[in-house]
Structures are given as C-alpha cells and as structure tokens.
Amino acid sequence: MLRMFSSTIKKHTPLFFIIFAYILLIYRYSGFVPLWDSFEYVNTHMYKAVISQFSLLNFNFAEHVSFAWTLLTSWPQYLSFGNMTLLHFTVAFFTVLSIISFYGILKHLFSGNKHNIEVNLLTFLYAFYPPFVANALQYSPDYGVLVFYTIFLYFLITKHKKLTILSGLCLVFTKETGIVLYIISIFILHLFTIFEQRLNRKNIQNFIWNFSAYILPFLFYVFFQFIKVLNFRQEVLPWYLDPMSGKLQMPLFPASVVQKIPFSYFLGIFVINFNWILSTFLIIGLVLSLFHFFSQNSMKSGKTWGINKSISYLYIVFLSATAIFSLYKIFTNLRYFLPLYVFMIILFYFGLKSVFRKRRIVIFILSIIVIVFFISCFRTVDPVSRKIYGTFKFGNHDILDMTSITGECCGYGRDQLVYNLEYTHLHYLLNDLLHNIRPPNEDAFAYNLHAGPFLFPVWDKSNFSRTVSHKNVHPVYIINWYSYLYNKPKIIYYIEMPNTDNTNYLQWYETRMYSPTLKLHYALVKEMSFDDDGYALKVYKLKYKSETPTR
C-alpha cells in the first residue's frame, strides 16, 4: 500500500505541487471575511440554517435551490460558527476535488506522456484562474456550481455512470444554473450518441435505458420543486421574472441598463482580465475545425469519438450554455459565468495546438499565459480590460470600473469586483481602521451607500475586527447623509470607500445633517489614511459642533 501510494505521488508530482500551492494561497487568506452578497450568505442564511431545527429547505440560501452545496460546506460551522478559516478550508477541500477532476478531464482528452507538461500547466491555470480564486473566498452557491460541474464533467466524459448521476444530483441542487448545465450536457451527449450510432431495436432499448438513468437528477429536481410549491407554498422562480415586463431580468433595472447587459456579459466571459487571449485561440480552433470538417468530409471517414468528437461536444455545450446564461439580465457578476471558463481553458489549448504544430512553441506560449494569469490573480494588469472598462483608484492601484459598460448599480462595482483578489484588501483595511480607531459605541460611521451593504455591520468586541459571528459582537452605528439622525453622535467617521464617487459627500456631514427638528453642524478635526500594500482608505473624523432649528 505504501509503495503504491509513493508511486502515485511520483507519477503525479506536479499535481500535488499545484494542490499544495493552492492550499498555501487559501491559508494566506484564511482570515478573510466575505463582503457584500457573500457576507449575507454566511452571516444571515448560513447562521439561520445552523441554529434552526434541521431542514434541507433552510439550506436554500437566498431562495435558491442550493442545499447540496450549502449543506456540505456549512456542517463544520455547527462546531464553530463564524470560524472563517474553517469555512475557507471546507470550500478548499471541494476545490481540490475539482482540480483533480479537471486534471482527469485533460488526461482523458489529451492522453499520452507527450501532453504531460501541457496538462500540468493547464491544471495550474485552472487552480489559479483569477475569477476562480477570487470567488473561492467570496462564499456563494455559484462557486459550488463550478466545483460540482467540473467533477460531474469528468465522470460524464469518462463514462462513470453512477458517479455521474451522483455528482449530477449535487450539481442540480446547488443553484438553478446547475440544472441548466446538467440538462444541456446530458441532452447534447445523447444527441451525439444518436448521431454516432446506427440505432437498431437493441441499441434503442440500451439508449432509452441509459437516458432514463441520466434523467434521474432532473426528475428529483422537478419533484423537489413540486414539494416546494404544493407543501410550502414557495415559488419556483421567486425573483427571476420581472413582474412588470414578464422578462428574465432584474426587477427595477431601467431599459437603458437592460439593453447593455448582453454586451457586458460578452466582455465578462470573453474579454476581461486576459480572457481575450483564451477567446482568440478558442475561436481559431473552432474555425479551423469547421474548415477541416467540411474540406475533408470527415463525417464519412467513420471516425469514432476520439479527440475531435470530444472537443466538438465541449464546443457545443459551451456555446449553448453561454447563450442560455445570457438570457437572464442581472448584475455583471463574474461568478455567474464560472463554469463557462472551464470550457474556455480547455478549448483555448485545443486552439493553441491547432495553430502551432511544434510542441516547444505550444509549451512556451502556454507557460507565458499561465504566468500572466497568475499575476492577474493579484493585480489588474490587462491593458485591454483597462482600456475597455476604465479604472478607478484604490490607493495606488487601478481597479476595473466594472459598472462603466451598463451603468448598473452600484458605484464602480461591488460583487462585480470579484474578478481577482484585489477586492480582499478592503476587508483588511476595514479591520485596520477598526483596530486603530477603537471607536466607542456611541461614535458613528458614514460612507456612500453605493459601496454596498454588509461591509462591517458588526465588529468583534475582543479585537475590533469584521466578523460574521453573532457572539461577542457590537453593531456598528452607521448613518447616511439622507437619513435623519435621532441621536446626535459626538463623533462621525466618514470613510471614502474606493468603489464609489465621494465627491461632495463629506460636505453633507459638515453642513446638511438633520435631526427631525434640528440642523446639525460637524467640523472636520482629523484626516487619517490606512494602507495595505498600496491599497488605501481615507477616513475623516468629524466632531459635533452646534445645531440650529430647521424652521
């Protein structure tokens, strides 16, 4: 047994190195407390599920059918709720399974020792692909769809029927996009089977039997939806349809925003953060394959599945899923597109091999791409993205203005900014702010609300830091310039959040603060700046000065 284990490690040493490097990265960010939507997923939905009497429905976070992912990642929180290190490493465990699955997919598609270097490089690219790493820390069911779909795809193309169905069940009960991906993948696979085989009576019976087995996750999903509607009076699609227009779009989005969303999706899938390189080779590979198909009449050559049909299958699933995902018009959060990037990495390599026949050239270009994407995990360096989106300043660093394409809410981006790890610096800066100021309970904080909710609704009393815990915490007193002040805090700290326009906002606190009957005057007494590796927050301390009647 020990000898076999040693042989396995030796055979797959680069894979173990990739996994080890990934674990080190997660350890580096293990104390990170999520922001925005992810904070609500953990602080509100996960907490409610953990403290309530057990029910699968409690793990359907934010009304999504998500219990497969959220239950599997939440159960350690029964031991120590709010322990972010525990949560991040729980998610990392499933991420490692997806890395191994992706490695297996590549081994299946590009078999033979001559592809080993390329397979290892592509696996490294998957493990440290910027949106994957960024969303691994920003907890959501969308990341679960990525993880389970990669595992499902491995079992599907390697023809492990039982494990395909099991992983498919996890996929469809992770989020609505999971059921879409499952249906597309199974349906197109069986279309290929019909197209490839001459179905006689016996083959038809085998085909129906196989298809019936694969359809089980879909049937379970439909049955679950019936239970939701009939027994619990819950809607199937609680907020996916705009009640005014009846269309698949975010309610209350103005028409000017909605019409720009498809283009924003296109950029988020095919262009952002050096994705335009992957897309270029993906398209070239498709064009060359179609040219070869029609020129050589390969349909009559009797080729079996092999590499060409496997790649054709991936192209069709990718394009179909992209088209369907684009139907629902909502925020341009890259987490919605995570499974599509799996196809892009594989099909990029196929296109690269189609263009350059010499293996040395392929390895050289692939190595450069891997390095560039790894750097992009930590810095926004893509000149094409910077030109298209524009940027805003976060201290000394330039971050993509993710809302510039559509004008969607809010600020320069909130969850939209989770395209690499730069957004995480906001957590560490807020911790530094709280730790240094150590504000009394009656002091207030203010910032432009477009920066987003759940930035620091509470702080940990023991160390003045952001937390998702519900024990030993104190609520943060947050005010806004358009809100009446029923209390008159002696001190207000105004924070210039980097993802919003702060022009003139400070003046409101100095000249236009109101209580129900009084106009309050605050004076600027101190300016502070907090820095984390060149990412900075400016904070202005305002002191209560005087008041005058509003009438």
C-alpha positions in Angstrom: 0.0 0.0 0.0 2.8 2.4 0.9 4.7 1.6 -2.2 1.6 2.2 -4.3 0.9 5.5 -2.6 4.5 6.5 -3.2 4.3 5.6 -6.9 1.1 7.6 -7.3 2.7 10.7 -5.8 5.8 10.3 -8.0 3.6 9.8 -11.1 1.5 12.9 -10.4 4.1 15.1 -8.5 3.2 18.3 -10.4 -0.5 17.9 -9.5 0.4 17.5 -5.8 2.6 20.6 -6.1 -0.3 22.6 -7.6 -2.7 21.4 -4.8 -0.1 22.3 -2.2 0.4 25.8 -3.7 -3.3 26.3 -3.8 -3.7 25.3 -0.1 -0.9 27.8 0.8 -2.8 30.6 -1.0 -6.0 29.7 0.9 -4.1 29.7 4.2 -2.8 33.2 3.3 -6.4 34.5 3.1 -7.9 32.2 5.7 -8.9 35.1 7.9 -10.7 36.9 5.1 -14.4 37.8 6.0 -16.5 38.0 2.8 -18.1 41.2 1.6 -21.5 42.2 0.1 -23.7 39.2 -1.0 -21.3 36.7 0.4 -21.4 38.3 3.8 -25.2 37.9 3.8 -24.9 34.2 2.6 -22.8 33.4 5.7 -23.9 35.9 8.3 -27.6 35.5 7.7 -28.5 32.4 5.7 -25.9 30.0 7.0 -26.4 31.2 10.5 -30.1 30.7 10.3 -29.6 27.2 8.9 -27.2 26.2 11.6 -29.2 27.4 14.6 -32.6 26.2 13.3 -34.1 22.8 13.5 -32.6 20.8 10.7 -34.3 21.1 7.3 -33.0 20.9 3.8 -35.1 24.0 3.0 -33.1 26.0 5.5 -30.0 25.5 3.2 -31.7 27.0 0.2 -29.8 30.3 0.6 -31.4 33.5 -0.8 -34.3 31.4 -2.2 -32.0 29.4 -4.5 -32.2 25.6 -4.6 -28.8 25.4 -3.1 -28.8 22.8 -0.3 -26.3 20.4 -1.9 -23.5 22.9 -1.8 -24.5 24.9 1.2 -25.2 21.9 3.5 -21.9 20.2 2.6 -19.9 23.4 3.3 -22.0 24.5 6.3 -21.9 21.5 8.6 -18.4 22.3 10.1 -20.0 25.6 11.2 -22.1 23.6 13.7 -18.8 23.2 15.6 -17.7 26.8 15.5 -19.9 29.2 13.6 -18.1 32.3 12.2 -14.8 30.5 12.0 -13.7 31.7 8.6 -10.6 29.6 8.5 -12.8 26.5 8.9 -15.2 27.7 6.2 -12.4 28.6 3.7 -10.7 25.2 4.1 -14.0 23.4 3.8 -14.6 25.1 0.5 -10.9 24.4 -0.4 -11.5 20.6 0.1 -14.1 20.6 -2.6 -12.0 22.9 -4.8 -9.1 20.4 -4.6 -11.6 17.7 -5.8 -12.4 19.9 -8.7 -8.7 20.5 -9.5 -8.2 16.7 -9.6 -11.2 16.3 -11.8 -10.0 19.0 -14.2 -6.7 17.2 -14.3 -8.5 14.0 -15.1 -10.5 15.6 -17.9 -7.3 16.8 -19.5 -5.7 13.4 -19.1 -8.7 11.9 -20.8 -8.8 14.4 -23.7 -5.1 14.6 -24.3 -3.8 11.2 -23.4 -0.2 10.2 -23.7 3.0 11.2 -21.9 3.8 13.8 -24.6 1.0 16.0 -23.2 2.1 15.8 -19.5 3.7 19.2 -19.4 0.8 20.9 -21.1 -1.7 19.1 -18.8 0.1 20.2 -15.7 0.3 23.8 -16.9 -3.4 23.9 -17.7 -4.2 22.4 -14.3 -2.2 25.2 -12.7 -4.1 27.7 -14.8 -7.4 26.2 -13.6 -6.3 26.3 -9.9 -5.1 29.9 -10.1 -7.5 31.3 -12.7 -8.3 34.7 -11.2 -12.2 34.6 -11.1 -11.9 31.1 -9.5 -9.5 32.1 -6.8 -11.4 35.3 -6.1 -14.8 33.6 -5.8 -13.4 30.7 -3.7 -13.0 33.2 -0.9 -16.3 35.0 -1.6 -18.7 32.3 -0.5 -21.7 31.6 -2.8 -23.7 28.7 -4.5 -22.3 29.9 -7.8 -18.9 28.7 -6.8 -20.4 25.4 -5.9 -21.8 25.1 -9.4 -18.2 25.4 -10.7 -16.9 22.8 -8.4 -19.7 20.2 -8.9 -19.8 20.8 -12.7 -16.1 20.1 -13.1 -16.5 16.9 -11.1 -19.6 16.0 -13.0 -18.0 16.6 -16.4 -15.1 14.4 -15.5 -17.3 11.5 -14.6 -19.5 12.1 -17.6 -16.8 12.0 -20.3 -15.0 9.1 -18.6 -18.3 7.2 -18.6 -18.7 6.5 -14.8 -22.5 6.4 -14.9 -23.2 6.0 -11.1 -20.7 8.8 -10.2 -22.0 11.0 -13.0 -25.6 10.7 -11.6 -24.4 11.3 -8.0 -22.3 14.4 -8.9 -25.2 15.5 -11.2 -27.6 15.4 -8.2 -25.2 17.6 -6.3 -25.0 19.9 -9.3 -28.7 20.4 -9.8 -29.3 21.1 -6.2 -26.6 23.8 -5.9 -28.2 26.5 -8.0 -30.6 27.0 -10.9 -27.7 27.3 -13.3 -26.7 23.8 -12.2 -29.9 22.2 -13.6 -29.4 24.2 -16.8 -25.8 22.9 -17.2 -26.9 19.3 -16.4 -29.7 19.3 -18.9 -27.6 20.7 -21.7 -24.7 18.4 -21.0 -26.8 15.2 -20.9 -29.0 16.2 -23.8 -26.2 17.0 -26.1 -24.3 13.9 -25.1 -27.2 11.7 -26.1 -27.7 13.6 -29.3 -24.1 12.7 -30.1 -24.9 9.1 -29.3 -27.8 9.0 -31.7 -25.8 10.8 -34.4 -22.9 8.4 -34.0 -24.6 5.1 -33.8 -27.0 3.3 -36.2 -29.8 2.6 -33.8 -31.4 -0.8 -34.3 -34.0 -2.2 -31.9 -31.4 -3.4 -29.4 -29.5 -0.2 -29.5 -32.7 1.8 -29.0 -33.5 -0.1 -25.9 -30.0 0.4 -24.5 -30.2 4.1 -25.4 -33.6 4.6 -23.6 -32.3 2.7 -20.5 -29.1 4.9 -20.3 -31.0 8.1 -20.9 -33.6 7.1 -18.2 -30.8 6.7 -15.7 -29.2 10.0 -16.5 -32.5 11.8 -16.3 -32.9 10.9 -12.6 -31.3 14.1 -11.2 -33.7 16.1 -13.4 -36.7 14.2 -12.1 -35.6 14.6 -8.5 -35.3 18.3 -9.1 -38.8 18.6 -10.6 -40.2 16.5 -7.7 -38.5 18.8 -5.2 -40.0 21.9 -6.9 -43.5 20.3 -6.6 -42.9 19.8 -2.9 -41.8 23.5 -2.6 -44.9 24.8 -4.4 -47.6 22.4 -3.0 -46.5 21.9 0.6 -44.6 25.0 1.4 -46.3 27.5 -1.0 -42.9 28.7 -2.3 -42.4 29.9 -5.9 -40.3 28.0 -8.4 -38.6 31.2 -9.6 -39.0 33.6 -6.8 -37.4 36.7 -8.3 -36.2 35.7 -11.8 -39.1 37.3 -13.7 -39.6 41.0 -13.8 -43.3 41.3 -12.7 -43.7 44.4 -14.9 -42.3 43.1 -18.2 -42.5 39.3 -17.6 -39.0 39.0 -18.8 -35.9 37.3 -17.3 -34.2 40.3 -15.9 -33.5 42.0 -12.6 -36.7 43.9 -11.5 -36.4 47.7 -11.5 -33.5 47.7 -13.9 -34.1 50.6 -16.3 -34.3 49.9 -20.0 -31.1 51.8 -20.7 -29.2 49.3 -18.4 -31.0 46.1 -19.6 -30.2 46.7 -23.2 -26.4 47.0 -22.4 -26.2 43.8 -20.3 -25.7 41.3 -23.1 -22.6 43.2 -24.3 -21.4 43.4 -20.7 -21.9 39.6 -20.3 -19.9 39.1 -23.5 -17.0 41.2 -22.1 -17.2 39.4 -18.8 -16.9 36.0 -20.5 -14.7 36.5 -23.5 -12.5 39.6 -22.8 -11.9 40.6 -19.1 -8.5 40.0 -17.5 -6.7 38.5 -20.5 -9.7 36.2 -21.3 -9.4 37.8 -24.8 -6.3 35.6 -25.3 -8.2 32.4 -24.4 -11.1 33.5 -26.6 -8.9 34.2 -29.6 -7.4 30.7 -29.7 -10.8 29.2 -28.8 -12.4 30.8 -31.9 -9.4 30.0 -34.2 -9.6 26.4 -33.1 -13.3 26.3 -33.9 -12.8 27.9 -37.3 -10.0 25.5 -38.2 -12.0 22.5 -37.1 -15.0 23.5 -39.1 -12.8 24.1 -42.2 -11.2 20.7 -41.8 -14.6 19.1 -41.2 -16.1 20.4 -44.4 -13.0 20.2 -46.6 -12.1 16.6 -45.6 -15.7 15.4 -45.3 -14.8 13.8 -42.0 -18.4 12.7 -41.4 -17.8 9.9 -43.9 -14.5 8.9 -42.6 -16.0 6.8 -39.8 -14.0 8.4 -37.0 -15.0 7.4 -33.5 -15.4 9.8 -30.5 -11.7 10.4 -30.1 -10.3 13.9 -29.6 -12.3 15.6 -32.4 -15.7 14.5 -31.2 -14.9 15.2 -27.5 -13.8 18.7 -28.4 -16.8 19.2 -30.6 -19.0 18.2 -27.7 -17.3 20.7 -25.4 -17.7 23.5 -28.0 -21.4 22.8 -28.4 -22.1 22.6 -24.7 -20.1 25.8 -24.1 -21.9 27.8 -26.8 -25.3 26.5 -25.7 -24.7 27.3 -22.1 -23.3 30.7 -22.9 -26.4 31.5 -24.9 -28.8 30.4 -22.2 -26.9 32.1 -19.4 -27.1 35.3 -21.3 -30.9 35.3 -21.3 -31.2 36.4 -17.7 -30.2 40.0 -17.4 -28.9 40.9 -14.0 -25.7 42.3 -12.5 -22.5 41.5 -14.3 -21.1 39.3 -11.5 -18.5 37.0 -13.0 -19.5 34.3 -10.5 -22.5 33.6 -12.7 -20.1 32.5 -15.6 -17.6 30.4 -13.6 -18.5 27.0 -15.3 -18.0 28.6 -18.8 -14.4 29.4 -18.0 -13.7 25.7 -17.6 -14.5 25.2 -21.3 -12.5 28.2 -22.3 -9.3 26.9 -20.7 -9.6 23.5 -22.4 -10.7 24.9 -25.8 -8.0 27.6 -25.7 -5.4 24.8 -25.5 -7.1 23.0 -28.4 -7.0 26.2 -30.5 -3.3 26.8 -29.5 -2.4 23.3 -30.6 -4.3 23.8 -33.9 -2.3 27.0 -34.7 1.2 25.9 -33.6 2.2 22.4 -34.5 5.6 22.5 -32.8 5.3 21.4 -29.2 8.1 23.6 -27.9 6.2 26.7 -29.1 2.9 25.5 -27.6 4.6 24.9 -24.2 6.4 28.3 -24.3 3.2 30.2 -25.1 1.2 28.2 -22.6 3.9 28.9 -19.9 3.6 32.7 -20.6 -0.2 32.5 -20.4 0.0 30.7 -17.0 2.4 33.3 -15.6 0.2 36.2 -16.9 -3.0 34.8 -15.4 -1.2 34.0 -12.1 -0.1 37.7 -11.9 -3.6 38.7 -12.7 -4.9 37.0 -9.6 -3.2 39.8 -7.6 -3.1 42.8 -9.9 -5.1 44.3 -12.7 -2.5 44.4 -15.5 -4.5 43.6 -18.6 -4.2 46.7 -20.9 -7.2 45.7 -23.0 -9.5 45.4 -20.0 -8.3 48.7 -18.5 -9.0 50.4 -21.8 -12.5 49.0 -22.3 -13.8 49.3 -18.7 -11.8 52.2 -17.5 -10.4 52.2 -13.9 -10.7 53.8 -10.5 -8.1 54.4 -7.9 -7.8 52.1 -4.9 -4.9 53.7 -3.2 -2.0 53.5 -5.6 -3.6 50.7 -7.7 -6.0 50.8 -10.6 -9.1 48.6 -10.4 -11.5 48.0 -13.3 -14.7 50.2 -13.2 -17.0 47.2 -13.7 -20.2 49.2 -13.9 -19.0 51.5 -16.7 -20.4 49.4 -19.5 -24.0 49.2 -18.4 -24.3 51.9 -15.7 -25.8 49.2 -13.4 -25.9 49.7 -9.6 -23.8 50.4 -7.6 -20.8 52.7 -7.6 -17.9 51.2 -9.6 -18.9 47.7 -8.6 -19.5 45.5 -5.6 -19.7 41.8 -6.3 -18.7 42.7 -9.9 -15.2 43.5 -8.5 -14.7 39.8 -7.6 -12.6 39.2 -10.7 -9.3 38.9 -8.9 -8.1 39.1 -5.3 -7.7 42.9 -5.1 -11.1 43.4 -3.6 -10.0 41.5 -0.5 -7.8 44.4 0.6 -11.0 46.2 1.6 -11.5 43.7 4.4 -8.0 44.1 5.8 -8.2 47.9 5.6 -11.5 48.0 7.5 -10.0 45.8 10.1 -7.0 48.1 10.4 -9.4 51.1 10.7 -11.4 49.5 13.5 -8.4 48.3 15.3 -6.7 51.7 15.3 -9.7 53.9 16.0 -11.3 51.5 18.5 -14.4 53.7 18.5 -16.7 54.0 21.5 -20.2 52.5 20.9 -21.8 55.9 20.5 -19.5 57.0 17.7 -20.9 56.8 14.1 -19.5 55.8 10.8 -20.6 57.1 7.4 -19.9 56.3 3.8 -21.5 56.4 0.4 -24.1 53.6 0.5 -23.3 52.7 -3.1 -20.2 51.0 -1.7 -22.6 48.2 -0.7 -24.2 46.6 2.4 -22.6 44.2 4.8 -19.2 45.9 4.8 -19.0 45.9 8.6 -22.4 45.8 10.2 -20.8 44.5 13.4 -17.4 44.3 15.0 -15.8 41.7 17.2 -15.5 43.2 20.7 -12.4 41.3 21.5 -10.2 42.5 18.7 -12.2 45.3 16.8 -12.4 43.4 13.5 -15.0 42.4 11.0 -16.8 39.2 11.7 -19.8 37.0 10.6 -20.1 35.7 14.2 -23.2 36.5 16.3 -21.3 36.2 19.6 -19.3 38.9 21.4 -20.1 41.5 18.8 -21.3 45.0 18.7 -23.4 46.6 16.0 -21.7 49.4 14.0 -23.6 52.7 14.2 -23.8 53.7 10.5 -25.5 56.9 9.3 -26.2 58.3 5.9 -26.5 61.9 4.7 -30.1 61.4 3.6 -31.2 59.9 6.9 -32.5 61.8 9.9 -30.3 61.5 13.0 -32.5 60.7 16.0 -29.3 60.6 18.0 -26.6 63.3 17.9 -23.3 61.4 17.8 -20.4 63.4 19.1 -18.0 61.8 16.5 -18.7 60.7 12.9 -16.0 58.9 10.9 -16.6 59.3 7.2 -14.9 56.6 5.1 -14.0 57.2 1.5 -14.9 53.8 0.1 -12.7 53.3 -3.1 -15.6 51.8 -5.2 -17.7 54.9 -5.1 -17.6 58.6 -6.1 -17.0 60.5 -2.9 -17.2 64.0 -4.4 -19.1 66.4 -2.2 -20.2 63.7 0.2 -18.1 64.9 3.0 -19.8 68.4 2.8 -23.1 66.9 3.7 -21.8 65.8 7.0 -20.3 69.2 7.6 -23.3 71.4 6.5 -26.5 69.4 6.0 -27.0 66.8 8.7 -30.5 66.9 10.2 -32.4 65.5 13.2 -36.2 65.7 13.0 -36.2 69.3 14.1 -32.5 70.4 14.1 -29.8 71.1 11.6 -26.6 69.7 12.9 -23.1 71.1 12.3 -20.0 68.9 12.3 -16.4 70.1 11.9 -13.6 68.2 10.3 -11.0 67.7 13.0 -8.7 64.9 11.6 -7.8 63.1 8.4 -6.5 59.5 8.6 -5.2 57.1 6.0 -4.9 53.4 6.2 -2.6 51.4 3.9 -2.4 47.7 2.9 0.3 47.1 0.3 -0.5 50.3 -1.5 -4.3 49.9 -1.2 -5.6 52.7 0.9 -8.6 54.1 2.7 -9.1 57.7 3.7 -11.1 58.4 6.9 -12.3 61.8 8.1 -13.1 62.4 11.7 -15.9 64.9 12.2 -16.8 66.4 15.6 -20.2 67.7 16.7 -20.1 71.5 16.7 -23.5 73.1 17.0 -27.1 72.9 15.9 -29.8 75.3 14.6 -33.6 74.9 14.2 -34.7 73.8 10.8 -37.6 76.2 10.8 
